[in-house]
Amino acid sequence: MEKEIKLRIGGMTCAHCAVHVSQALEAVPGVHSIDLPSWRSTHATVVMDGTVSPDTLSAAVQDAGYTAIIEEQ
């Protein structure tokens, strides 16, 4: 079963930052897709299977050097 979560991402200052965040999230097993329109957008929508913990997504973003706050599940 897929579910969707919205994250507010902090610390992005350029297009490469958005790519870096997207890659970090895509590397999490169970993540199906990421929608992060640009570095100016502070919101990412992640579609994943039900086994992925929101905290795991937040940790992946933090490990990449940015902040992530879970906004919607």
mmJSON file of the N, C-alpha and C atoms, coordinates in Angstrom:
{"data_MODEL":{"atom_site":{
"group_PDB":["ATOM","ATOM","ATOM","ATOM","ATOM","ATOM","ATOM","ATOM","ATOM","ATOM","ATOM","ATOM","ATOM","ATOM","ATOM","ATOM","ATOM","ATOM","ATOM","ATOM","ATOM","ATOM","ATOM","ATOM","ATOM","ATOM","ATOM","ATOM","ATOM","ATOM","ATOM","ATOM","ATOM","ATOM","ATOM","ATOM","ATOM","ATOM","ATOM","ATOM","ATOM","ATOM","ATOM","ATOM","ATOM","ATOM","ATOM","ATOM","ATOM","ATOM","ATOM","ATOM","ATOM","ATOM","ATOM","ATOM","ATOM","ATOM","ATOM","ATOM","ATOM","ATOM","ATOM","ATOM","ATOM","ATOM","ATOM","ATOM","ATOM","ATOM","ATOM","ATOM","ATOM","ATOM","ATOM","ATOM","ATOM","ATOM","ATOM","ATOM","ATOM","ATOM","ATOM","ATOM","ATOM","ATOM","ATOM","ATOM","ATOM","ATOM","ATOM","ATOM","ATOM","ATOM","ATOM","ATOM","ATOM","ATOM","ATOM","ATOM","ATOM","ATOM","ATOM","ATOM","ATOM","ATOM","ATOM","ATOM","ATOM","ATOM","ATOM","ATOM","ATOM","ATOM","ATOM","ATOM","ATOM","ATOM","ATOM","ATOM","ATOM","ATOM","ATOM","ATOM","ATOM","ATOM","ATOM","ATOM","ATOM","ATOM","ATOM","ATOM","ATOM","ATOM","ATOM","ATOM","ATOM","ATOM","ATOM","ATOM","ATOM","ATOM","ATOM","ATOM","ATOM","ATOM","ATOM","ATOM","ATOM","ATOM","ATOM","ATOM","ATOM","ATOM","ATOM","ATOM","ATOM","ATOM","ATOM","ATOM","ATOM","ATOM","ATOM","ATOM","ATOM","ATOM","ATOM","ATOM","ATOM","ATOM","ATOM","ATOM","ATOM","ATOM","ATOM","ATOM","ATOM","ATOM","ATOM","ATOM","ATOM","ATOM","ATOM","ATOM","ATOM","ATOM","ATOM","ATOM","ATOM","ATOM","ATOM","ATOM","ATOM","ATOM","ATOM","ATOM","ATOM","ATOM","ATOM","ATOM","ATOM","ATOM","ATOM","ATOM","ATOM","ATOM","ATOM","ATOM","ATOM","ATOM","ATOM","ATOM","ATOM","ATOM","ATOM","ATOM","ATOM","ATOM","ATOM"],
"id":[1,2,3,4,5,6,7,8,9,10,11,12,13,14,15,16,17,18,19,20,21,22,23,24,25,26,27,28,29,30,31,32,33,34,35,36,37,38,39,40,41,42,43,44,45,46,47,48,49,50,51,52,53,54,55,56,57,58,59,60,61,62,63,64,65,66,67,68,69,70,71,72,73,74,75,76,77,78,79,80,81,82,83,84,85,86,87,88,89,90,91,92,93,94,95,96,97,98,99,100,101,102,103,104,105,106,107,108,109,110,111,112,113,114,115,116,117,118,119,120,121,122,123,124,125,126,127,128,129,130,131,132,133,134,135,136,137,138,139,140,141,142,143,144,145,146,147,148,149,150,151,152,153,154,155,156,157,158,159,160,161,162,163,164,165,166,167,168,169,170,171,172,173,174,175,176,177,178,179,180,181,182,183,184,185,186,187,188,189,190,191,192,193,194,195,196,197,198,199,200,201,202,203,204,205,206,207,208,209,210,211,212,213,214,215,216,217,218,219],
"type_symbol":["N","C","C","N","C","C","N","C","C","N","C","C","N","C","C","N","C","C","N","C","C","N","C","C","N","C","C","N","C","C","N","C","C","N","C","C","N","C","C","N","C","C","N","C","C","N","C","C","N","C","C","N","C","C","N","C","C","N","C","C","N","C","C","N","C","C","N","C","C","N","C","C","N","C","C","N","C","C","N","C","C","N","C","C","N","C","C","N","C","C","N","C","C","N","C","C","N","C","C","N","C","C","N","C","C","N","C","C","N","C","C","N","C","C","N","C","C","N","C","C","N","C","C","N","C","C","N","C","C","N","C","C","N","C","C","N","C","C","N","C","C","N","C","C","N","C","C","N","C","C","N","C","C","N","C","C","N","C","C","N","C","C","N","C","C","N","C","C","N","C","C","N","C","C","N","C","C","N","C","C","N","C","C","N","C","C","N","C","C","N","C","C","N","C","C","N","C","C","N","C","C","N","C","C","N","C","C","N","C","C","N","C","C","N","C","C","N","C","C"],
"label_atom_id":["N","CA","C","N","CA","C","N","CA","C","N","CA","C","N","CA","C","N","CA","C","N","CA","C","N","CA","C","N","CA","C","N","CA","C","N","CA","C","N","CA","C","N","CA","C","N","CA","C","N","CA","C","N","CA","C","N","CA","C","N","CA","C","N","CA","C","N","CA","C","N","CA","C","N","CA","C","N","CA","C","N","CA","C","N","CA","C","N","CA","C","N","CA","C","N","CA","C","N","CA","C","N","CA","C","N","CA","C","N","CA","C","N","CA","C","N","CA","C","N","CA","C","N","CA","C","N","CA","C","N","CA","C","N","CA","C","N","CA","C","N","CA","C","N","CA","C","N","CA","C","N","CA","C","N","CA","C","N","CA","C","N","CA","C","N","CA","C","N","CA","C","N","CA","C","N","CA","C","N","CA","C","N","CA","C","N","CA","C","N","CA","C","N","CA","C","N","CA","C","N","CA","C","N","CA","C","N","CA","C","N","CA","C","N","CA","C","N","CA","C","N","CA","C","N","CA","C","N","CA","C","N","CA","C","N","CA","C","N","CA","C","N","CA","C","N","CA","C","N","CA","C","N","CA","C"],
"label_alt_id":[null,null,null,null,null,null,null,null,null,null,null,null,null,null,null,null,null,null,null,null,null,null,null,null,null,null,null,null,null,null,null,null,null,null,null,null,null,null,null,null,null,null,null,null,null,null,null,null,null,null,null,null,null,null,null,null,null,null,null,null,null,null,null,null,null,null,null,null,null,null,null,null,null,null,null,null,null,null,null,null,null,null,null,null,null,null,null,null,null,null,null,null,null,null,null,null,null,null,null,null,null,null,null,null,null,null,null,null,null,null,null,null,null,null,null,null,null,null,null,null,null,null,null,null,null,null,null,null,null,null,null,null,null,null,null,null,null,null,null,null,null,null,null,null,null,null,null,null,null,null,null,null,null,null,null,null,null,null,null,null,null,null,null,null,null,null,null,null,null,null,null,null,null,null,null,null,null,null,null,null,null,null,null,null,null,null,null,null,null,null,null,null,null,null,null,null,null,null,null,null,null,null,null,null,null,null,null,null,null,null,null,null,null,null,null,null,null,null,null],
"label_comp_id":["MET","MET","MET","GLU","GLU","GLU","LYS","LYS","LYS","GLU","GLU","GLU","ILE","ILE","ILE","LYS","LYS","LYS","LEU","LEU","LEU","ARG","ARG","ARG","ILE","ILE","ILE","GLY","GLY","GLY","GLY","GLY","GLY","MET","MET","MET","THR","THR","THR","CYS","CYS","CYS","ALA","ALA","ALA","HIS","HIS","HIS","CYS","CYS","CYS","ALA","ALA","ALA","VAL","VAL","VAL","HIS","HIS","HIS","VAL","VAL","VAL","SER","SER","SER","GLN","GLN","GLN","ALA","ALA","ALA","LEU","LEU","LEU","GLU","GLU","GLU","ALA","ALA","ALA","VAL","VAL","VAL","PRO","PRO","PRO","GLY","GLY","GLY","VAL","VAL","VAL","HIS","HIS","HIS","SER","SER","SER","ILE","ILE","ILE","ASP","ASP","ASP","LEU","LEU","LEU","PRO","PRO","PRO","SER","SER","SER","TRP","TRP","TRP","ARG","ARG","ARG","SER","SER","SER","THR","THR","THR","HIS","HIS","HIS","ALA","ALA","ALA","THR","THR","THR","VAL","VAL","VAL","VAL","VAL","VAL","MET","MET","MET","ASP","ASP","ASP","GLY","GLY","GLY","THR","THR","THR","VAL","VAL","VAL","SER","SER","SER","PRO","PRO","PRO","ASP","ASP","ASP","THR","THR","THR","LEU","LEU","LEU","SER","SER","SER","ALA","ALA","ALA","ALA","ALA","ALA","VAL","VAL","VAL","GLN","GLN","GLN","ASP","ASP","ASP","ALA","ALA","ALA","GLY","GLY","GLY","TYR","TYR","TYR","THR","THR","THR","ALA","ALA","ALA","ILE","ILE","ILE","ILE","ILE","ILE","GLU","GLU","GLU","GLU","GLU","GLU","GLN","GLN","GLN"],
"label_asym_id":["A","A","A","A","A","A","A","A","A","A","A","A","A","A","A","A","A","A","A","A","A","A","A","A","A","A","A","A","A","A","A","A","A","A","A","A","A","A","A","A","A","A","A","A","A","A","A","A","A","A","A","A","A","A","A","A","A","A","A","A","A","A","A","A","A","A","A","A","A","A","A","A","A","A","A","A","A","A","A","A","A","A","A","A","A","A","A","A","A","A","A","A","A","A","A","A","A","A","A","A","A","A","A","A","A","A","A","A","A","A","A","A","A","A","A","A","A","A","A","A","A","A","A","A","A","A","A","A","A","A","A","A","A","A","A","A","A","A","A","A","A","A","A","A","A","A","A","A","A","A","A","A","A","A","A","A","A","A","A","A","A","A","A","A","A","A","A","A","A","A","A","A","A","A","A","A","A","A","A","A","A","A","A","A","A","A","A","A","A","A","A","A","A","A","A","A","A","A","A","A","A","A","A","A","A","A","A","A","A","A","A","A","A","A","A","A","A","A","A"],
"label_entity_id":["1","1","1","1","1","1","1","1","1","1","1","1","1","1","1","1","1","1","1","1","1","1","1","1","1","1","1","1","1","1","1","1","1","1","1","1","1","1","1","1","1","1","1","1","1","1","1","1","1","1","1","1","1","1","1","1","1","1","1","1","1","1","1","1","1","1","1","1","1","1","1","1","1","1","1","1","1","1","1","1","1","1","1","1","1","1","1","1","1","1","1","1","1","1","1","1","1","1","1","1","1","1","1","1","1","1","1","1","1","1","1","1","1","1","1","1","1","1","1","1","1","1","1","1","1","1","1","1","1","1","1","1","1","1","1","1","1","1","1","1","1","1","1","1","1","1","1","1","1","1","1","1","1","1","1","1","1","1","1","1","1","1","1","1","1","1","1","1","1","1","1","1","1","1","1","1","1","1","1","1","1","1","1","1","1","1","1","1","1","1","1","1","1","1","1","1","1","1","1","1","1","1","1","1","1","1","1","1","1","1","1","1","1","1","1","1","1","1","1"],
"label_seq_id":[1,1,1,2,2,2,3,3,3,4,4,4,5,5,5,6,6,6,7,7,7,8,8,8,9,9,9,10,10,10,11,11,11,12,12,12,13,13,13,14,14,14,15,15,15,16,16,16,17,17,17,18,18,18,19,19,19,20,20,20,21,21,21,22,22,22,23,23,23,24,24,24,25,25,25,26,26,26,27,27,27,28,28,28,29,29,29,30,30,30,31,31,31,32,32,32,33,33,33,34,34,34,35,35,35,36,36,36,37,37,37,38,38,38,39,39,39,40,40,40,41,41,41,42,42,42,43,43,43,44,44,44,45,45,45,46,46,46,47,47,47,48,48,48,49,49,49,50,50,50,51,51,51,52,52,52,53,53,53,54,54,54,55,55,55,56,56,56,57,57,57,58,58,58,59,59,59,60,60,60,61,61,61,62,62,62,63,63,63,64,64,64,65,65,65,66,66,66,67,67,67,68,68,68,69,69,69,70,70,70,71,71,71,72,72,72,73,73,73],
"pdbx_PDB_ins_code":[null,null,null,null,null,null,null,null,null,null,null,null,null,null,null,null,null,null,null,null,null,null,null,null,null,null,null,null,null,null,null,null,null,null,null,null,null,null,null,null,null,null,null,null,null,null,null,null,null,null,null,null,null,null,null,null,null,null,null,null,null,null,null,null,null,null,null,null,null,null,null,null,null,null,null,null,null,null,null,null,null,null,null,null,null,null,null,null,null,null,null,null,null,null,null,null,null,null,null,null,null,null,null,null,null,null,null,null,null,null,null,null,null,null,null,null,null,null,null,null,null,null,null,null,null,null,null,null,null,null,null,null,null,null,null,null,null,null,null,null,null,null,null,null,null,null,null,null,null,null,null,null,null,null,null,null,null,null,null,null,null,null,null,null,null,null,null,null,null,null,null,null,null,null,null,null,null,null,null,null,null,null,null,null,null,null,null,null,null,null,null,null,null,null,null,null,null,null,null,null,null,null,null,null,null,null,null,null,null,null,null,null,null,null,null,null,null,null,null],
"Cartn_x":[0.835,0.0,0.88,0.644,1.408,0.801,1.663,1.177,2.013,1.474,2.126,2.403,3.542,3.906,4.488,4.227,4.786,5.806,6.945,8.017,8.327,8.612,9.121,10.642,11.326,12.781,13.396,14.414,15.121,16.585,17.165,18.595,18.98,18.012,18.348,18.59,19.691,20.032,20.269,20.192,20.434,19.804,19.833,19.241,19.935,21.232,21.958,21.449,21.068,20.524,19.27,18.379,17.15,17.464,18.437,18.858,19.421,20.241,20.859,19.8,18.807,17.72,16.92,16.595,15.836,16.593,17.881,18.695,18.733,18.829,18.852,17.543,16.428,15.131,14.926,15.349,15.206,16.026,17.085,17.951,17.325,16.262,15.594,14.798,15.084,14.316,12.825,12.023,10.58,10.01,10.888,10.422,10.177,8.995,8.619,8.847,8.553,8.746,8.864,9.502,9.708,9.213,8.493,8.139,8.699,9.784,10.419,10.647,9.661,9.671,10.947,11.512,12.736,13.302,14.472,15.079,14.312,13.585,12.785,11.548,11.123,9.992,10.504,9.839,10.291,9.576,8.773,7.99,8.331,8.458,8.662,7.517,7.014,5.998,6.654,6.557,7.187,6.099,6.141,5.244,6.08,5.585,6.382,5.466,6.064,5.235,5.058,4.143,3.765,4.817,5.931,6.965,7.957,7.917,8.876,8.371,9.23,8.903,9.172,8.281,8.55,9.865,10.205,11.468,12.668,12.538,13.604,13.826,12.738,12.851,13.517,13.09,13.662,15.156,15.532,16.942,17.764,17.207,17.929,18.213,17.243,17.433,18.468,18.39,19.353,20.765,20.887,22.207,22.801,21.936,22.401,22.765,22.488,22.89,21.784,20.53,19.396,18.46,17.406,16.431,15.135,14.393,13.11,12.125,10.961,9.881,8.699,8.146,6.998,5.783,5.135,3.982,2.669,2.61,1.36,1.648,0.802,0.928,-0.344],
"Cartn_y":[-1.186,0.0,1.25,2.134,3.373,4.428,5.287,6.442,7.647,8.82,10.064,10.877,11.538,12.394,13.686,14.779,16.069,16.488,16.93,17.403,18.861,19.639,20.995,20.904,21.294,21.177,22.546,22.575,23.816,23.714,24.852,24.904,24.838,24.736,24.684,26.103,26.278,27.601,27.635,26.477,26.433,25.171,25.086,23.938,22.641,22.698,21.483,20.971,21.873,21.462,20.61,21.044,20.292,18.911,18.834,17.542,16.667,17.243,16.509,15.954,16.766,16.319,15.206,15.396,14.373,13.052,13.11,11.886,11.208,11.988,11.417,10.692,11.288,10.665,9.437,9.527,8.397,7.19,7.421,6.33,5.522,6.032,5.322,4.153,2.931,1.779,1.94,1.705,1.822,3.123,4.082,5.344,5.127,5.528,5.34,6.585,7.76,8.993,10.187,11.233,12.487,13.613,14.556,15.775,16.945,17.502,18.679,19.645,20.538,21.347,22.159,22.753,23.541,23.827,24.399,24.728,25.846,26.644,27.713,27.168,25.989,25.348,24.718,24.985,24.418,23.111,22.615,21.412,20.294,19.107,17.906,16.95,16.307,15.273,13.946,12.995,11.688,10.626,9.785,8.639,7.41,6.612,5.483,4.343,3.191,2.095,2.263,1.507,1.663,1.258,0.692,0.254,1.359,2.468,3.554,4.454,4.706,5.592,7.047,7.965,9.381,9.836,9.282,9.632,9.209,8.118,7.666,8.682,9.221,10.243,11.494,11.911,13.094,12.892,11.716,11.419,11.437,10.95,10.951,12.379,13.261,14.666,15.312,15.023,15.587,15.073,13.801,13.243,13.92,14.434,15.134,16.592,17.047,18.392,19.432,19.0,19.909,19.568,20.335,20.027,19.557,18.758,18.266,18.188,18.766,18.709,18.038,17.036,16.325,17.23,17.5,18.39,17.643,16.634,15.91,14.459,13.604,12.167,11.656],
"Cartn_z":[0.0,0.0,0.0,-0.957,-1.031,-0.118,0.374,1.114,0.715,1.0,0.613,1.863,1.875,2.998,2.446,3.131,2.739,3.791,3.291,4.153,3.833,4.857,4.634,4.762,3.705,3.64,3.897,4.737,5.025,4.643,4.301,4.024,2.561,1.658,0.236,-0.28,-1.021,-1.536,-3.042,-3.697,-5.142,-5.737,-7.07,-7.756,-7.365,-7.15,-6.747,-5.397,-4.517,-3.218,-3.4,-4.291,-4.538,-5.096,-5.978,-6.53,-5.411,-4.571,-3.47,-2.51,-2.181,-1.298,-1.97,-3.246,-3.977,-4.01,-4.275,-4.309,-2.948,-1.889,-0.539,-0.24,-0.643,-0.401,-1.29,-2.554,-3.476,-3.034,-2.275,-1.818,-0.678,-0.091,1.005,0.41,0.847,0.339,0.599,-0.421,-0.291,-0.823,-1.158,-1.735,-3.224,-3.685,-5.086,-5.929,-5.37,-6.137,-5.207,-5.748,-5.02,-5.915,-5.35,-6.068,-5.273,-5.772,-5.18,-6.34,-6.593,-7.807,-8.048,-7.023,-7.173,-5.791,-5.758,-4.465,-3.78,-4.547,-3.95,-3.235,-3.659,-3.0,-1.711,-0.644,0.625,0.94,-0.016,0.238,-0.731,-0.178,-0.978,-0.666,-1.71,-1.54,-1.888,-0.984,-1.155,-1.195,-2.236,-2.325,-2.007,-1.06,-0.572,-0.191,0.065,0.558,2.065,2.605,4.008,5.016,4.568,5.499,5.847,5.123,5.353,6.47,7.425,8.534,8.134,8.494,8.238,8.868,10.013,10.661,9.821,9.071,8.185,7.069,6.534,5.495,6.047,7.208,7.842,8.107,8.569,8.838,7.555,6.446,5.17,4.715,4.887,4.517,5.436,6.714,7.663,7.4,7.04,6.709,5.482,4.601,3.403,3.709,4.936,5.337,5.352,5.316,5.292,6.451,6.613,7.654,6.999,7.714,7.213,8.361,8.152,9.123,8.449,9.097,8.566,8.697,7.556,7.576,7.477,6.607,6.379,6.111,6.664,6.392,5.796],
"occupancy":[1.0,1.0,1.0,1.0,1.0,1.0,1.0,1.0,1.0,1.0,1.0,1.0,1.0,1.0,1.0,1.0,1.0,1.0,1.0,1.0,1.0,1.0,1.0,1.0,1.0,1.0,1.0,1.0,1.0,1.0,1.0,1.0,1.0,1.0,1.0,1.0,1.0,1.0,1.0,1.0,1.0,1.0,1.0,1.0,1.0,1.0,1.0,1.0,1.0,1.0,1.0,1.0,1.0,1.0,1.0,1.0,1.0,1.0,1.0,1.0,1.0,1.0,1.0,1.0,1.0,1.0,1.0,1.0,1.0,1.0,1.0,1.0,1.0,1.0,1.0,1.0,1.0,1.0,1.0,1.0,1.0,1.0,1.0,1.0,1.0,1.0,1.0,1.0,1.0,1.0,1.0,1.0,1.0,1.0,1.0,1.0,1.0,1.0,1.0,1.0,1.0,1.0,1.0,1.0,1.0,1.0,1.0,1.0,1.0,1.0,1.0,1.0,1.0,1.0,1.0,1.0,1.0,1.0,1.0,1.0,1.0,1.0,1.0,1.0,1.0,1.0,1.0,1.0,1.0,1.0,1.0,1.0,1.0,1.0,1.0,1.0,1.0,1.0,1.0,1.0,1.0,1.0,1.0,1.0,1.0,1.0,1.0,1.0,1.0,1.0,1.0,1.0,1.0,1.0,1.0,1.0,1.0,1.0,1.0,1.0,1.0,1.0,1.0,1.0,1.0,1.0,1.0,1.0,1.0,1.0,1.0,1.0,1.0,1.0,1.0,1.0,1.0,1.0,1.0,1.0,1.0,1.0,1.0,1.0,1.0,1.0,1.0,1.0,1.0,1.0,1.0,1.0,1.0,1.0,1.0,1.0,1.0,1.0,1.0,1.0,1.0,1.0,1.0,1.0,1.0,1.0,1.0,1.0,1.0,1.0,1.0,1.0,1.0,1.0,1.0,1.0,1.0,1.0,1.0],
"B_iso_or_equiv":[0.0,0.0,0.0,0.0,0.0,0.0,0.0,0.0,0.0,0.0,0.0,0.0,0.0,0.0,0.0,0.0,0.0,0.0,0.0,0.0,0.0,0.0,0.0,0.0,0.0,0.0,0.0,0.0,0.0,0.0,0.0,0.0,0.0,0.0,0.0,0.0,0.0,0.0,0.0,0.0,0.0,0.0,0.0,0.0,0.0,0.0,0.0,0.0,0.0,0.0,0.0,0.0,0.0,0.0,0.0,0.0,0.0,0.0,0.0,0.0,0.0,0.0,0.0,0.0,0.0,0.0,0.0,0.0,0.0,0.0,0.0,0.0,0.0,0.0,0.0,0.0,0.0,0.0,0.0,0.0,0.0,0.0,0.0,0.0,0.0,0.0,0.0,0.0,0.0,0.0,0.0,0.0,0.0,0.0,0.0,0.0,0.0,0.0,0.0,0.0,0.0,0.0,0.0,0.0,0.0,0.0,0.0,0.0,0.0,0.0,0.0,0.0,0.0,0.0,0.0,0.0,0.0,0.0,0.0,0.0,0.0,0.0,0.0,0.0,0.0,0.0,0.0,0.0,0.0,0.0,0.0,0.0,0.0,0.0,0.0,0.0,0.0,0.0,0.0,0.0,0.0,0.0,0.0,0.0,0.0,0.0,0.0,0.0,0.0,0.0,0.0,0.0,0.0,0.0,0.0,0.0,0.0,0.0,0.0,0.0,0.0,0.0,0.0,0.0,0.0,0.0,0.0,0.0,0.0,0.0,0.0,0.0,0.0,0.0,0.0,0.0,0.0,0.0,0.0,0.0,0.0,0.0,0.0,0.0,0.0,0.0,0.0,0.0,0.0,0.0,0.0,0.0,0.0,0.0,0.0,0.0,0.0,0.0,0.0,0.0,0.0,0.0,0.0,0.0,0.0,0.0,0.0,0.0,0.0,0.0,0.0,0.0,0.0,0.0,0.0,0.0,0.0,0.0,0.0],
"pdbx_formal_charge":[null,null,null,null,null,null,null,null,null,null,null,null,null,null,null,null,null,null,null,null,null,null,null,null,null,null,null,null,null,null,null,null,null,null,null,null,null,null,null,null,null,null,null,null,null,null,null,null,null,null,null,null,null,null,null,null,null,null,null,null,null,null,null,null,null,null,null,null,null,null,null,null,null,null,null,null,null,null,null,null,null,null,null,null,null,null,null,null,null,null,null,null,null,null,null,null,null,null,null,null,null,null,null,null,null,null,null,null,null,null,null,null,null,null,null,null,null,null,null,null,null,null,null,null,null,null,null,null,null,null,null,null,null,null,null,null,null,null,null,null,null,null,null,null,null,null,null,null,null,null,null,null,null,null,null,null,null,null,null,null,null,null,null,null,null,null,null,null,null,null,null,null,null,null,null,null,null,null,null,null,null,null,null,null,null,null,null,null,null,null,null,null,null,null,null,null,null,null,null,null,null,null,null,null,null,null,null,null,null,null,null,null,null,null,null,null,null,null,null],
"auth_seq_id":[1,1,1,2,2,2,3,3,3,4,4,4,5,5,5,6,6,6,7,7,7,8,8,8,9,9,9,10,10,10,11,11,11,12,12,12,13,13,13,14,14,14,15,15,15,16,16,16,17,17,17,18,18,18,19,19,19,20,20,20,21,21,21,22,22,22,23,23,23,24,24,24,25,25,25,26,26,26,27,27,27,28,28,28,29,29,29,30,30,30,31,31,31,32,32,32,33,33,33,34,34,34,35,35,35,36,36,36,37,37,37,38,38,38,39,39,39,40,40,40,41,41,41,42,42,42,43,43,43,44,44,44,45,45,45,46,46,46,47,47,47,48,48,48,49,49,49,50,50,50,51,51,51,52,52,52,53,53,53,54,54,54,55,55,55,56,56,56,57,57,57,58,58,58,59,59,59,60,60,60,61,61,61,62,62,62,63,63,63,64,64,64,65,65,65,66,66,66,67,67,67,68,68,68,69,69,69,70,70,70,71,71,71,72,72,72,73,73,73],
"auth_comp_id":["MET","MET","MET","GLU","GLU","GLU","LYS","LYS","LYS","GLU","GLU","GLU","ILE","ILE","ILE","LYS","LYS","LYS","LEU","LEU","LEU","ARG","ARG","ARG","ILE","ILE","ILE","GLY","GLY","GLY","GLY","GLY","GLY","MET","MET","MET","THR","THR","THR","CYS","CYS","CYS","ALA","ALA","ALA","HIS","HIS","HIS","CYS","CYS","CYS","ALA","ALA","ALA","VAL","VAL","VAL","HIS","HIS","HIS","VAL","VAL","VAL","SER","SER","SER","GLN","GLN","GLN","ALA","ALA","ALA","LEU","LEU","LEU","GLU","GLU","GLU","ALA","ALA","ALA","VAL","VAL","VAL","PRO","PRO","PRO","GLY","GLY","GLY","VAL","VAL","VAL","HIS","HIS","HIS","SER","SER","SER","ILE","ILE","ILE","ASP","ASP","ASP","LEU","LEU","LEU","PRO","PRO","PRO","SER","SER","SER","TRP","TRP","TRP","ARG","ARG","ARG","SER","SER","SER","THR","THR","THR","HIS","HIS","HIS","ALA","ALA","ALA","THR","THR","THR","VAL","VAL","VAL","VAL","VAL","VAL","MET","MET","MET","ASP","ASP","ASP","GLY","GLY","GLY","THR","THR","THR","VAL","VAL","VAL","SER","SER","SER","PRO","PRO","PRO","ASP","ASP","ASP","THR","THR","THR","LEU","LEU","LEU","SER","SER","SER","ALA","ALA","ALA","ALA","ALA","ALA","VAL","VAL","VAL","GLN","GLN","GLN","ASP","ASP","ASP","ALA","ALA","ALA","GLY","GLY","GLY","TYR","TYR","TYR","THR","THR","THR","ALA","ALA","ALA","ILE","ILE","ILE","ILE","ILE","ILE","GLU","GLU","GLU","GLU","GLU","GLU","GLN","GLN","GLN"],
"auth_asym_id":["A","A","A","A","A","A","A","A","A","A","A","A","A","A","A","A","A","A","A","A","A","A","A","A","A","A","A","A","A","A","A","A","A","A","A","A","A","A","A","A","A","A","A","A","A","A","A","A","A","A","A","A","A","A","A","A","A","A","A","A","A","A","A","A","A","A","A","A","A","A","A","A","A","A","A","A","A","A","A","A","A","A","A","A","A","A","A","A","A","A","A","A","A","A","A","A","A","A","A","A","A","A","A","A","A","A","A","A","A","A","A","A","A","A","A","A","A","A","A","A","A","A","A","A","A","A","A","A","A","A","A","A","A","A","A","A","A","A","A","A","A","A","A","A","A","A","A","A","A","A","A","A","A","A","A","A","A","A","A","A","A","A","A","A","A","A","A","A","A","A","A","A","A","A","A","A","A","A","A","A","A","A","A","A","A","A","A","A","A","A","A","A","A","A","A","A","A","A","A","A","A","A","A","A","A","A","A","A","A","A","A","A","A","A","A","A","A","A","A"],
"auth_atom_id":["N","CA","C","N","CA","C","N","CA","C","N","CA","C","N","CA","C","N","CA","C","N","CA","C","N","CA","C","N","CA","C","N","CA","C","N","CA","C","N","CA","C","N","CA","C","N","CA","C","N","CA","C","N","CA","C","N","CA","C","N","CA","C","N","CA","C","N","CA","C","N","CA","C","N","CA","C","N","CA","C","N","CA","C","N","CA","C","N","CA","C","N","CA","C","N","CA","C","N","CA","C","N","CA","C","N","CA","C","N","CA","C","N","CA","C","N","CA","C","N","CA","C","N","CA","C","N","CA","C","N","CA","C","N","CA","C","N","CA","C","N","CA","C","N","CA","C","N","CA","C","N","CA","C","N","CA","C","N","CA","C","N","CA","C","N","CA","C","N","CA","C","N","CA","C","N","CA","C","N","CA","C","N","CA","C","N","CA","C","N","CA","C","N","CA","C","N","CA","C","N","CA","C","N","CA","C","N","CA","C","N","CA","C","N","CA","C","N","CA","C","N","CA","C","N","CA","C","N","CA","C","N","CA","C","N","CA","C","N","CA","C","N","CA","C","N","CA","C","N","CA","C","N","CA","C"],
"pdbx_PDB_model_num":[1,1,1,1,1,1,1,1,1,1,1,1,1,1,1,1,1,1,1,1,1,1,1,1,1,1,1,1,1,1,1,1,1,1,1,1,1,1,1,1,1,1,1,1,1,1,1,1,1,1,1,1,1,1,1,1,1,1,1,1,1,1,1,1,1,1,1,1,1,1,1,1,1,1,1,1,1,1,1,1,1,1,1,1,1,1,1,1,1,1,1,1,1,1,1,1,1,1,1,1,1,1,1,1,1,1,1,1,1,1,1,1,1,1,1,1,1,1,1,1,1,1,1,1,1,1,1,1,1,1,1,1,1,1,1,1,1,1,1,1,1,1,1,1,1,1,1,1,1,1,1,1,1,1,1,1,1,1,1,1,1,1,1,1,1,1,1,1,1,1,1,1,1,1,1,1,1,1,1,1,1,1,1,1,1,1,1,1,1,1,1,1,1,1,1,1,1,1,1,1,1,1,1,1,1,1,1,1,1,1,1,1,1,1,1,1,1,1,1]
}}}
